[in-house]
Amino acid sequence: MKVKPSPKKMIFISLGISLLCGLVIFTTCISIFLFQEWNYVQWLIIGIYIVTSVAIFLISINSYCYYIEAKFLRIVRFKKVIEYPYSDILWLDQSKGEKNGTVTFVLKTGHIIYLIPDNEGLLYKTILKNSKNLLPKEEIIHRFPGIKL
């Protein structure tokens, strides 16, 4: 079953990334914008920034989705496909999942995965239902002392 992340959360994340990139771009080019007469160069930089921001946002909103399968969770970002078997999930953050926040889980390798939830909470409920190896937070911290939950 195909599940799309929450569009509202995607917009907020994309807007934050876009503003951060804009801050970096415009602070590195501050002399062009403040100390020179405005000509086509300034407008070209602003136009390229806006066009690329909108293009990246539209591509990411259309190509980011989850496929919920019987044995694993498949995540598609752009053309990259990542599969996480439910048997590899050792911990699921239940406090954030109940509030429809970020879906956070830890794999048996010790990697922390953060996912944007869907509007219905189907992603969180499916991971919670299908993950049979869930451990308490204290056990995860003891097993992987380097991670921060």
Buried (B, 14 or more C-beta within 10 A) or exposed (E): EEBBBBEEBBEEBBEEBBEEBBEEEBEEEEEBBEEEEEEEEBEEBBEEBEEEBEEBBEEBBEEBBBBBBEEBBBBBEEEEEEEBBBEBBBBBBEEBBEEBBBBBBBBBEEEBBEBBBBEEBBBBEBBBEBBEEBBEEEEBBEBBEEEEE
